[in-house]
Amino acid sequence: MTVITEASIKELAGFKSADTPVVSCYLDVDGRRHIRAKDYLLELESLKKQLLASHPGQNFDADLALMSDYVATHLDRHGVRGIAMFSCAEKKYWKVIRLPVAVANRLSVNQSPVVGPLEAIVHALEPLGVLLVDRQRARMFIFQFGEVVERTELFEALPREYDRRDDASRGSREREQHHIDELTHQHFRHATEAVFRLYQDKGFGRLTIGATDEVYAAVEHELHPYLRERLAPRLHVPVTANETDIAKAAFGIEQIVELEREQAAVTKLRDAIGAGAKGTAGLGPVLAALNERRVATLLVSNGFEESGWLCSCGALAVKGPKCPLDGEEMERVDDVVSDAVDAALLEGAHVVTCEGNADLDVHGRIGALLRY
């Protein structure tokens, strides 16, 4: 079973089959919505009927049989909410990726695996560092795909404070309070050092902190500059919260962070187009830029599909059948947007999949920041 990583997505995108189509299937198997296996098996059957109806005369029996067999007899749903299956039976190509997040049901054919949804998942759920801290305790987590992948805890007890003191002992009380304050700030330093070690050892994209206003201010001051630059919106759960509540709150922060990242990329695209430099939008211009290998970042609205044309030389076009590069006959494909994502990944471009971004939709649901 393939693990979802940037490398595995690039490997999938690199498989090409000019003469025999690759069948790609994304299936929601989330037990919260599909309690019985029968429920998602019926969904798969519905997808198969739609595919066969839209491709009359084509034979996908071997590929669809592999998918049905895997879902019916080999799927273990423990920790799995979605699956991605890719098959080209004639070339003995078969890949399955188990996903810890739900996906939109989809069954399609193309000359290579459809990897756009995987790319969207990877970028939407970058590892998130979480620090919950009070004056004595710190709990650190790394969340990815809504699950805890790393955790560590720190507890440093403070001396007891005595309330029954007379005025003559005021100096002693003040010295004790000063000592407690020093130990508290030492605890904050230890907590932020532990977070930085976790960042160095395991890595995460952004950091969110759950703490009172006073503690948050003190902890932020102690953070390494690298982490301060990566601060995400605050997490509003106490240090004593259970992991279920922490995970739920962290997932909300992940979604906010991803929306911010998407909007920043779209704003950069919009500004580049407005300035007439290093930015283009619309399917035709973007495909032309990909053909010229000028794309640095490809932005695509999630779920965007259009038919188009693909040449054996790798060129893509909205209209065919003549290749714009070598004049050869091109082949019509069901989803040229998927091929555009593949081409971008293979050229080392960054791909940003946007969820319902109106600014990108206005620009034709696809755009590109250019190298030159």
Backbone hydrogen bonds in HBPLUS format (Angstrom, degrees):
<---DONOR---> <-ACCEPTOR-->    atom                        ^
c    i                          cat <-CA-CA->   ^        H-A-AA   ^      H-
h    n   atom  resd res      DA  || num        DHA   H-A  angle D-A-AA Bond
n    s   type  num  typ     dist DA aas  dist angle  dist       angle   num
A0002-THR N   A0096-VAL O   3.18 MM  94  6.12 141.6  2.33 160.1 168.1     1
A0009-ILE N   A0005-THR O   2.99 MM   4  6.23 153.5  2.06 148.6 155.7     2
A0010-LYS N   A0006-GLU O   2.98 MM   4  6.21 158.9  2.02 148.4 153.8     3
A0011-GLU N   A0007-ALA O   2.93 MM   4  6.17 150.0  2.02 144.2 152.9     4
A0012-LEU N   A0008-SER O   2.97 MM   4  6.21 154.9  2.04 143.1 149.2     5
A0013-ALA N   A0009-ILE O   2.93 MM   4  6.20 164.6  1.95 152.1 156.2     6
A0014-GLY N   A0010-LYS O   3.04 MM   4  6.18 130.0  2.30 136.5 149.0     7
A0014-GLY N   A0011-GLU O   3.17 MM   3  5.10 133.2  2.40  93.1 105.9     8
A0015-PHE N   A0012-LEU O   3.10 MM   3  5.64 162.7  2.13 115.3 120.5     9
A0017-SER N   A0111-GLN O   2.76 MM  94  5.05 147.2  1.86 150.3 158.2    10
A0022-VAL N   A0110-ASN O   2.66 MM  88  5.39 169.2  1.67 173.8 174.2    11
A0110-ASN N   A0022-VAL O   3.00 MM  88  5.39 150.9  2.08 144.8 154.1    12
A0023-VAL N   A0087-SER O   2.81 MM  64  5.21 168.6  1.82 159.6 157.8    13
A0087-SER N   A0023-VAL O   2.90 MM  64  5.21 161.3  1.93 149.5 155.8    14
A0024-SER N   A0108-SER O   2.80 MM  84  5.36 169.0  1.81 161.8 165.7    15
A0108-SER N   A0024-SER O   2.89 MM  84  5.36 160.7  1.93 153.9 160.4    16
A0025-CYS N   A0085-MET O   2.79 MM  60  5.08 158.5  1.84 154.8 158.6    17
A0085-MET N   A0025-CYS O   2.79 MM  60  5.08 161.0  1.83 149.9 156.6    18
A0026-TYR N   A0106-ARG O   2.75 MM  80  5.02 162.3  1.78 150.4 156.3    19
A0106-ARG N   A0026-TYR O   2.89 MM  80  5.02 154.7  1.95 145.1 144.7    20
A0027-LEU N   A0083-ILE O   2.96 MM  56  5.42 162.8  1.99 155.0 159.8    21
A0083-ILE N   A0027-LEU O   3.02 MM  56  5.42 153.1  2.09 146.5 155.1    22
A0029-VAL N   A0081-ARG O   2.94 MM  52  5.12 149.6  2.03 125.5 132.0    23
A0033-ARG N   A0030-ASP O   3.02 MM   3  5.67 150.0  2.11 116.7 124.4    24
A0034-HIS N   A0030-ASP O   2.74 MM   4  5.80 164.9  1.77 158.3 162.4    25
A0039-ASP N   A0036-ARG O   3.02 MM   3  5.52 142.5  2.16 109.1 118.3    26
A0041-LEU N   A0037-ALA O   3.06 MM   4  6.23 149.6  2.15 153.5 163.0    27
A0042-LEU N   A0038-LYS O   3.03 MM   4  6.13 149.8  2.12 143.3 149.4    28
A0043-GLU N   A0039-ASP O   3.30 MM   4  6.63 147.2  2.42 135.1 143.7    29
A0044-LEU N   A0040-TYR O   3.01 MM   4  6.26 152.1  2.09 140.4 147.0    30
A0045-GLU N   A0041-LEU O   3.01 MM   4  6.30 156.4  2.07 145.5 151.6    31
A0046-SER N   A0042-LEU O   3.01 MM   4  6.26 152.5  2.09 145.2 152.4    32
A0047-LEU N   A0043-GLU O   3.03 MM   4  6.34 154.7  2.10 147.7 154.2    33
A0048-LYS N   A0044-LEU O   2.96 MM   4  6.24 156.0  2.02 150.7 157.3    34
A0049-LYS N   A0045-GLU O   3.07 MM   4  6.33 158.7  2.12 148.0 152.9    35
A0050-GLN N   A0046-SER O   3.10 MM   4  6.38 158.2  2.15 148.1 153.7    36
A0051-LEU N   A0047-LEU O   2.96 MM   4  6.21 156.0  2.02 149.9 156.5    37
A0052-LEU N   A0048-LYS O   3.00 MM   4  6.23 168.7  2.01 157.1 158.9    38
A0053-ALA N   A0049-LYS O   2.99 MM   4  6.12 152.3  2.07 144.6 152.6    39
A0054-SER N   A0050-GLN O   3.09 MM   4  6.25 143.4  2.23 141.0 149.8    40
A0054-SER N   A0051-LEU O   3.18 MM   3  5.26 125.0  2.50  95.4 109.0    41
A0055-HIS N   A0051-LEU O   3.08 MM   4  6.27 119.0  2.47 140.3 155.8    42
A0055-HIS N   A0052-LEU O   3.35 MM   3  5.14 146.9  2.46  92.4 101.7    43
A0058-GLN N   A0055-HIS O   3.24 MM   3  5.86 164.3  2.27 136.3 138.0    44
A0064-LEU N   A0060-PHE O   2.93 MM   4  6.06 173.4  1.94 169.3 171.5    45
A0065-ALA N   A0061-ASP O   2.87 MM   4  5.93 147.9  1.97 146.7 155.8    46
A0066-LEU N   A0062-ALA O   3.11 MM   4  6.33 154.6  2.18 142.8 148.5    47
A0067-MET N   A0063-ASP O   3.15 MM   4  6.48 158.4  2.19 148.2 153.6    48
A0068-SER N   A0064-LEU O   2.93 MM   4  6.10 163.9  1.96 148.3 152.8    49
A0069-ASP N   A0065-ALA O   2.92 MM   4  6.02 160.6  1.96 148.6 154.0    50
A0070-TYR N   A0066-LEU O   2.99 MM   4  6.17 159.3  2.03 146.5 152.1    51
A0071-VAL N   A0067-MET O   3.03 MM   4  6.21 173.7  2.03 155.5 157.0    52
A0072-ALA N   A0068-SER O   2.94 MM   4  5.97 156.6  1.99 146.1 153.0    53
A0073-THR N   A0069-ASP O   2.90 MM   4  5.79 157.3  1.95 148.7 153.9    54
A0074-HIS N   A0070-TYR O   2.91 MM   4  4.82 148.1  2.01 127.1 136.0    55
A0075-LEU N   A0070-TYR O   3.02 MM   5  6.03 119.2  2.40 169.8 165.9    56
A0080-VAL N   A0077-ARG O   2.99 MM   3  4.83 169.8  2.00 121.0 119.3    57
A0081-ARG N   A0099-LEU O   2.81 MM  18  5.96 166.5  1.83 159.2 163.5    58
A0082-GLY N   A0099-LEU O   3.12 MM  17  4.88 155.0  2.18 140.2 137.8    59
A0099-LEU N   A0082-GLY O   2.72 MM  17  4.88 158.2  1.76 163.5 156.3    60
A0084-ALA N   A0097-ILE O   2.87 MM  13  5.07 152.9  1.94 146.2 154.4    61
A0097-ILE N   A0084-ALA O   2.81 MM  13  5.07 159.6  1.85 152.0 157.9    62
A0086-PHE N   A0095-LYS O   2.87 MM   9  5.13 157.1  1.92 152.7 155.6    63
A0095-LYS N   A0086-PHE O   2.93 MM   9  5.13 155.5  1.99 147.5 153.9    64
A0088-CYS N   A0093-TYR O   2.85 MM   5  4.91 159.6  1.90 142.7 142.7    65
A0091-LYS N   A0088-CYS O   2.89 MM   3  5.63 142.4  2.03 120.6 130.6    66
A0093-TYR N   A0088-CYS O   3.11 MM   5  4.91 177.3  2.11 127.0 127.0    67
A0092-LYS N   A0089-ALA O   2.91 MM   3  4.69 163.2  1.94 105.7 109.0    68
A0118-LEU N   A0115-VAL O   3.00 MM   3  5.29 120.9  2.36 107.3 122.5    69
A0119-GLU N   A0115-VAL O   3.01 MM   4  6.31 159.9  2.05 160.7 167.1    70
A0120-ALA N   A0116-GLY O   3.00 MM   4  6.29 152.1  2.08 151.2 159.2    71
A0121-ILE N   A0117-PRO O   3.07 MM   4  6.32 150.6  2.16 141.9 149.0    72
A0122-VAL N   A0118-LEU O   2.98 MM   4  6.27 167.1  2.00 158.7 160.8    73
A0123-HIS N   A0119-GLU O   3.15 MM   4  6.32 165.2  2.18 149.0 152.5    74
A0124-ALA N   A0120-ALA O   2.89 MM   4  5.89 144.3  2.02 141.3 151.9    75
A0125-LEU N   A0121-ILE O   3.08 MM   4  6.08 145.5  2.20 148.9 155.3    76
A0205-GLY N   A0127-PRO O   2.80 MM  78  5.70 158.1  1.85 145.7 148.9    77
A0128-LEU N   A0143-PHE O   2.81 MM  15  5.15 160.6  1.85 150.6 157.3    78
A0143-PHE N   A0128-LEU O   2.87 MM  15  5.15 166.2  1.89 149.5 151.8    79
A0129-GLY N   A0206-ARG O   2.79 MM  77  6.03 167.5  1.81 169.2 165.1    80
A0208-THR N   A0129-GLY O   2.87 MM  79  6.24 159.0  1.91 152.9 156.6    81
A0130-VAL N   A0141-PHE O   2.85 MM  11  5.05 159.7  1.89 150.7 149.9    82
A0141-PHE N   A0130-VAL O   2.90 MM  11  5.05 155.4  1.96 145.2 151.2    83
A0131-LEU N   A0208-THR O   2.96 MM  77  6.37 157.9  2.01 159.1 165.8    84
A0210-GLY N   A0131-LEU O   2.79 MM  79  6.20 160.5  1.82 154.1 158.9    85
A0132-LEU N   A0139-ARG O   2.88 MM   7  5.13 169.6  1.89 155.6 159.2    86
A0139-ARG N   A0132-LEU O   2.78 MM   7  5.13 159.6  1.82 152.6 159.3    87
A0133-VAL N   A0210-GLY O   3.11 MM  77  6.46 162.7  2.14 170.4 171.6    88
A0134-ASP N   A0137-ARG O   2.92 MM   3  5.47 157.4  1.97 158.3 163.1    89
A0156-GLU N   A0136-GLN O   2.83 MM  20  5.14 167.3  1.85 154.8 159.2    90
A0138-ALA N   A0154-LEU O   2.79 MM  16  5.04 156.0  1.85 153.9 155.4    91
A0154-LEU N   A0138-ALA O   2.79 MM  16  5.04 154.0  1.85 159.0 160.3    92
A0140-MET N   A0152-THR O   2.83 MM  12  5.24 177.7  1.83 167.9 167.6    93
A0152-THR N   A0140-MET O   2.90 MM  12  5.24 146.6  2.01 148.4 151.0    94
A0142-ILE N   A0150-GLU O   2.87 MM   8  5.04 143.1  2.01 142.6 140.8    95
A0149-VAL N   A0142-ILE O   2.81 MM   7  5.67 173.2  1.81 167.5 169.9    96
A0144-GLN N   A0147-GLU O   2.86 MM   3  5.40 158.5  1.91 154.5 159.1    97
A0147-GLU N   A0144-GLN O   3.03 MM   3  5.40 165.4  2.06 113.7 118.4    98
A0165-ARG N   A0163-ASP O   3.09 MM   2  5.92 122.6  2.44 109.4  93.6    99
A0169-SER N   A0166-ASP O   3.03 MM   3  5.60 148.4  2.13 112.7 121.7   100
A0170-ARG N   A0167-ASP O   3.05 MM   3  5.16 161.4  2.09 113.1 114.0   101
A0173-ARG N   A0169-SER O   2.91 MM   4  6.25 155.4  1.97 154.0 161.8   102
A0174-GLU N   A0170-ARG O   2.86 MM   4  6.16 155.1  1.92 152.3 159.0   103
A0175-ARG N   A0171-GLY O   2.91 MM   4  6.16 154.4  1.97 146.9 153.8   104
A0176-GLU N   A0172-SER O   2.88 MM   4  6.13 155.5  1.94 147.3 154.3   105
A0177-GLN N   A0173-ARG O   2.90 MM   4  6.15 157.5  1.95 146.5 152.7   106
A0178-HIS N   A0174-GLU O   2.91 MM   4  6.10 153.8  1.98 143.7 151.1   107
A0179-HIS N   A0175-ARG O   2.91 MM   4  6.18 152.8  1.99 145.3 152.7   108
A0180-ILE N   A0176-GLU O   2.87 MM   4  6.19 154.9  1.94 149.4 156.4   109
A0181-ASP N   A0177-GLN O   2.87 MM   4  6.12 157.7  1.92 149.4 155.4   110
A0182-GLU N   A0178-HIS O   2.96 MM   4  6.24 152.2  2.04 144.6 152.1   111
A0183-LEU N   A0179-HIS O   2.98 MM   4  6.28 157.3  2.03 148.9 154.7   112
A0184-THR N   A0180-ILE O   2.85 MM   4  6.09 150.3  1.94 147.1 156.0   113
A0185-HIS N   A0181-ASP O   3.00 MM   4  6.27 163.4  2.02 151.3 154.3   114
A0186-GLN N   A0182-GLU O   2.91 MM   4  6.11 145.0  2.03 141.9 152.6   115
A0187-HIS N   A0183-LEU O   2.89 MM   4  6.13 148.3  1.99 142.0 150.3   116
A0188-PHE N   A0184-THR O   3.00 MM   4  6.42 150.1  2.09 145.2 153.5   117
A0189-ARG N   A0185-HIS O   2.97 MM   4  6.25 153.6  2.04 143.0 149.7   118
A0190-HIS N   A0186-GLN O   2.89 MM   4  6.20 160.1  1.93 150.1 155.5   119
A0191-ALA N   A0187-HIS O   2.90 MM   4  6.13 156.1  1.96 148.9 155.7   120
A0192-THR N   A0188-PHE O   2.96 MM   4  6.23 164.4  1.99 151.2 154.6   121
A0193-GLU N   A0189-ARG O   2.88 MM   4  6.05 153.0  1.95 149.8 157.9   122
A0194-ALA N   A0190-HIS O   2.91 MM   4  6.10 152.6  1.99 144.5 151.9   123
A0195-VAL N   A0191-ALA O   2.98 MM   4  6.30 151.6  2.06 146.6 154.4   124
A0196-PHE N   A0192-THR O   3.00 MM   4  6.20 155.8  2.06 142.6 148.9   125
A0197-ARG N   A0193-GLU O   2.96 MM   4  6.25 153.8  2.03 147.5 154.4   126
A0198-LEU N   A0194-ALA O   2.99 MM   4  6.21 154.5  2.06 143.9 151.0   127
A0199-TYR N   A0195-VAL O   2.87 MM   4  6.16 150.1  1.96 146.5 155.2   128
A0200-GLN N   A0196-PHE O   2.91 MM   4  6.20 153.0  1.98 146.3 153.3   129
A0201-ASP N   A0197-ARG O   2.83 MM   4  6.02 158.7  1.87 151.8 157.6   130
A0202-LYS N   A0198-LEU O   2.85 MM   4  5.68 166.8  1.86 148.2 152.8   131
A0203-GLY N   A0199-TYR O   2.97 MM   4  4.40 120.1  2.34 103.8 120.5   132
A0207-LEU N   A0230-ARG O   2.89 MM  23  5.83 158.1  1.94 138.6 140.6   133
A0232-ALA N   A0207-LEU O   2.69 MM  25  5.54 161.0  1.72 149.7 148.7   134
A0235-LEU N   A0209-ILE O   3.02 MM  26  5.57 166.9  2.04 123.6 127.6   135
A0216-TYR N   A0212-THR O   2.74 MM   4  5.82 165.1  1.77 160.0 165.1   136
A0217-ALA N   A0213-ASP O   3.06 MM   4  6.21 162.5  2.09 147.6 151.3   137
A0218-ALA N   A0214-GLU O   3.23 MM   4  6.49 158.4  2.28 144.6 150.3   138
A0219-VAL N   A0215-VAL O   2.85 MM   4  6.05 163.4  1.88 158.8 163.4   139
A0220-GLU N   A0216-TYR O   2.84 MM   4  5.93 164.8  1.86 154.9 159.3   140
A0221-HIS N   A0217-ALA O   3.20 MM   4  6.30 152.8  2.28 138.9 145.4   141
A0222-GLU N   A0218-ALA O   3.32 MM   4  6.62 139.3  2.50 136.6 146.4   142
A0222-GLU N   A0219-VAL O   3.01 MM   3  5.13 126.3  2.31  98.6 112.6   143
A0223-LEU N   A0219-VAL O   3.14 MM   4  6.35 122.9  2.49 144.8 159.6   144
A0223-LEU N   A0220-GLU O   3.27 MM   3  5.25 148.0  2.37  98.8 107.9   145
A0227-LEU N   A0224-HIS O   2.88 MM   3  5.41 124.4  2.20 113.8 127.4   146
A0228-ARG N   A0224-HIS O   2.98 MM   4  6.29 155.6  2.04 153.0 160.8   147
A0229-GLU N   A0225-PRO O   3.03 MM   4  6.20 151.0  2.12 148.7 154.3   148
A0230-ARG N   A0227-LEU O   2.90 MM   3  4.96 137.5  2.09  98.5 111.6   149
A0231-LEU N   A0228-ARG O   3.42 MM   3  5.36 167.0  2.43 105.1 105.8   150
A0241-ALA N   A0238-PRO O   3.10 MM   3  5.44 168.4  2.11 116.7 118.7   151
A0246-ILE N   A0242-ASN O   3.03 MM   4  6.31 157.5  2.08 151.9 159.1   152
A0247-ALA N   A0243-GLU O   2.83 MM   4  5.88 163.1  1.86 146.2 150.7   153
A0248-LYS N   A0244-THR O   3.06 MM   4  6.25 156.0  2.12 143.3 149.7   154
A0249-ALA N   A0245-ASP O   3.04 MM   4  6.23 162.1  2.07 146.3 150.8   155
A0250-ALA N   A0246-ILE O   2.78 MM   4  5.97 158.2  1.83 152.6 159.6   156
A0251-PHE N   A0247-ALA O   2.91 MM   4  6.03 153.0  1.98 146.0 152.5   157
A0252-GLY N   A0248-LYS O   3.26 MM   4  6.55 149.9  2.35 140.0 147.2   158
A0253-ILE N   A0249-ALA O   3.14 MM   4  6.53 148.3  2.25 144.0 152.4   159
A0254-GLU N   A0250-ALA O   2.87 MM   4  6.20 156.6  1.93 151.3 158.1   160
A0255-GLN N   A0251-PHE O   3.05 MM   4  6.34 153.2  2.13 147.0 153.0   161
A0256-ILE N   A0252-GLY O   3.17 MM   4  6.44 155.4  2.23 142.8 149.1   162
A0257-VAL N   A0253-ILE O   2.88 MM   4  6.14 165.0  1.90 158.5 162.3   163
A0258-GLU N   A0254-GLU O   2.95 MM   4  6.15 158.2  1.99 147.9 153.7   164
A0259-LEU N   A0255-GLN O   3.01 MM   4  6.22 160.4  2.05 148.0 153.0   165
A0260-GLU N   A0256-ILE O   2.97 MM   4  6.24 155.2  2.03 149.1 156.2   166
A0261-ARG N   A0257-VAL O   2.93 MM   4  6.19 155.2  1.99 148.0 154.9   167
A0262-GLU N   A0258-GLU O   2.86 MM   4  6.10 164.3  1.88 154.6 158.5   168
A0263-GLN N   A0259-LEU O   2.91 MM   4  6.05 165.5  1.93 148.2 152.5   169
A0264-ALA N   A0260-GLU O   2.94 MM   4  6.09 153.2  2.01 145.2 152.6   170
A0265-ALA N   A0261-ARG O   3.07 MM   4  6.34 156.3  2.13 147.4 153.2   171
A0266-VAL N   A0262-GLU O   2.92 MM   4  6.22 160.3  1.96 153.9 159.7   172
A0267-THR N   A0263-GLN O   2.83 MM   4  5.94 158.5  1.88 148.3 154.5   173
A0268-LYS N   A0264-ALA O   3.00 MM   4  6.17 153.1  2.08 141.2 148.4   174
A0269-LEU N   A0265-ALA O   2.96 MM   4  6.25 151.6  2.04 143.3 151.3   175
A0270-ARG N   A0266-VAL O   2.81 MM   4  6.08 165.2  1.83 154.3 157.9   176
A0271-ASP N   A0267-THR O   2.90 MM   4  6.10 159.8  1.94 148.8 154.1   177
A0272-ALA N   A0268-LYS O   2.96 MM   4  6.12 153.4  2.03 143.0 150.5   178
A0273-ILE N   A0269-LEU O   2.91 MM   4  6.19 158.9  1.96 156.4 161.7   179
A0274-GLY N   A0270-ARG O   2.92 MM   4  6.10 159.7  1.97 145.7 152.0   180
A0275-ALA N   A0271-ASP O   2.90 MM   4  6.09 143.3  2.04 141.9 151.3   181
A0277-ALA N   A0272-ALA O   2.97 MM   5  5.35 158.5  2.02 159.2 158.9   182
A0276-GLY N   A0273-ILE O   3.01 MM   3  4.95 146.5  2.12  97.3 107.9   183
A0370-LEU N   A0278-LYS O   3.06 MM  92  4.59 165.6  2.08 110.0 114.6   184
A0280-THR N   A0368-ALA O   3.01 MM  88  5.42 152.5  2.09 151.3 159.0   185
A0368-ALA N   A0280-THR O   2.81 MM  88  5.42 157.6  1.86 160.0 159.0   186
A0282-GLY N   A0366-ILE O   2.93 MM  84  5.56 162.0  1.96 159.5 156.0   187
A0286-VAL N   A0282-GLY O   3.07 MM   4  6.11 159.3  2.11 155.9 162.5   188
A0287-LEU N   A0283-LEU O   2.94 MM   4  6.08 163.2  1.96 155.9 160.2   189
A0288-ALA N   A0284-GLY O   3.03 MM   4  6.26 156.7  2.08 151.1 158.0   190
A0289-ALA N   A0285-PRO O   2.99 MM   4  6.23 152.3  2.06 143.5 150.6   191
A0290-LEU N   A0286-VAL O   2.90 MM   4  6.21 151.9  1.98 149.3 157.4   192
A0291-ASN N   A0287-LEU O   2.90 MM   4  6.17 155.9  1.96 148.6 155.0   193
A0292-GLU N   A0288-ALA O   3.12 MM   4  6.40 139.4  2.29 138.6 149.2   194
A0294-ARG N   A0289-ALA O   3.01 MM   5  5.42 176.4  2.01 153.1 154.2   195
A0293-ARG N   A0290-LEU O   2.93 MM   3  4.80 155.5  1.99 101.2 108.9   196
A0371-ARG N   A0294-ARG O   2.56 MM  77  5.20 165.0  1.58 157.6 163.0   197
A0296-ALA N   A0369-LEU O   2.81 MM  73  5.64 161.3  1.84 151.4 156.8   198
A0350-HIS N   A0296-ALA O   2.93 MM  54  6.29 161.0  1.97 153.1 149.2   199
A0297-THR N   A0369-LEU O   3.12 MM  72  5.04 160.7  2.16 139.9 141.8   200
A0369-LEU N   A0297-THR O   2.87 MM  72  5.04 156.5  1.93 146.1 153.4   201
A0298-LEU N   A0350-HIS O   2.74 MM  52  6.20 159.1  1.79 164.4 170.1   202
A0352-VAL N   A0298-LEU O   2.79 MM  54  6.13 166.8  1.80 166.8 170.7   203
A0299-LEU N   A0367-GLY O   2.86 MM  68  5.13 179.8  1.86 149.1 149.1   204
A0367-GLY N   A0299-LEU O   2.91 MM  68  5.13 154.8  1.98 145.5 149.8   205
A0300-VAL N   A0352-VAL O   2.97 MM  52  6.39 159.3  2.01 160.3 165.4   206
A0354-CYS N   A0300-VAL O   2.79 MM  54  6.04 159.2  1.84 148.8 156.1   207
A0301-SER N   A0365-ARG O   2.94 MM  64  5.14 157.1  2.00 152.7 148.1   208
A0304-PHE N   A0301-SER O   3.07 MM   3  5.61 156.3  2.13 142.9 141.4   209
A0302-ASN N   A0354-CYS O   2.77 MM  52  5.62 169.6  1.78 159.0 156.4   210
A0336-VAL N   A0306-GLU O   2.75 MM  30  5.94 147.2  1.85 161.6 171.9   211
A0308-GLY N   A0333-VAL O   3.04 MM  25  5.45 159.3  2.09 148.2 153.1   212
A0333-VAL N   A0308-GLY O   2.87 MM  25  5.45 164.7  1.90 137.1 141.0   213
A0309-TRP N   A0317-ALA O   2.81 MM   8  5.10 152.8  1.89 161.2 160.6   214
A0317-ALA N   A0309-TRP O   3.00 MM   8  5.10 146.5  2.11 143.7 143.9   215
A0310-LEU N   A0331-GLU O   2.83 MM  21  5.26 158.1  1.88 146.4 153.4   216
A0331-GLU N   A0310-LEU O   2.80 MM  21  5.26 177.1  1.80 148.6 147.7   217
A0311-CYS N   A0315-ALA O   2.95 MM   4  5.22 162.4  1.98 154.3 157.2   218
A0314-GLY N   A0311-CYS O   2.85 MM   3  5.28 161.4  1.89 114.6 120.7   219
A0330-MET N   A0321-PRO O   2.59 MM   9  4.99 143.5  1.71 150.9 162.3   220
A0323-CYS N   A0328-GLU O   2.74 MM   5  5.22 151.1  1.83 149.0 159.1   221
A0327-GLY N   A0323-CYS O   2.99 MM   4  4.49 139.0  2.16 120.5 128.0   222
A0340-ALA N   A0336-VAL O   2.88 MM   4  6.15 141.2  2.03 138.9 150.0   223
A0341-VAL N   A0337-VAL O   2.99 MM   4  6.38 151.3  2.07 148.5 155.1   224
A0342-ASP N   A0338-SER O   3.01 MM   4  6.34 161.5  2.04 149.4 154.3   225
A0343-ALA N   A0339-ASP O   2.88 MM   4  6.09 163.9  1.90 148.9 153.2   226
A0344-ALA N   A0340-ALA O   2.94 MM   4  6.15 157.0  2.00 147.5 153.6   227
A0345-LEU N   A0341-VAL O   2.98 MM   4  6.22 164.8  2.00 155.3 158.7   228
A0346-LEU N   A0342-ASP O   2.94 MM   4  6.17 165.9  1.96 157.7 161.5   229
A0347-GLU N   A0343-ALA O   3.09 MM   4  6.23 132.5  2.33 138.1 149.7   230
A0347-GLU N   A0344-ALA O   3.20 MM   3  5.20 133.5  2.43  94.6 107.2   231
A0349-ALA N   A0344-ALA O   2.84 MM   5  5.06 153.3  1.91 160.8 152.1   232
A0348-GLY N   A0345-LEU O   2.95 MM   3  5.09 158.6  2.00 107.2 113.0   233
A0361-ASP N   A0357-ASN O   3.01 MM   4  6.29 159.6  2.06 152.7 159.3   234
A0362-VAL N   A0358-ALA O   3.00 MM   4  6.21 151.5  2.09 148.6 154.4   235
A0363-HIS N   A0360-LEU O   2.94 MM   3  5.12 130.9  2.18 100.8 114.7   236
A0365-ARG N   A0360-LEU O   3.00 MM   5  5.19 150.6  2.09 137.1 134.8   237
A0364-GLY N   A0361-ASP O   3.06 MM   3  5.27 149.2  2.16 116.4 115.0   238
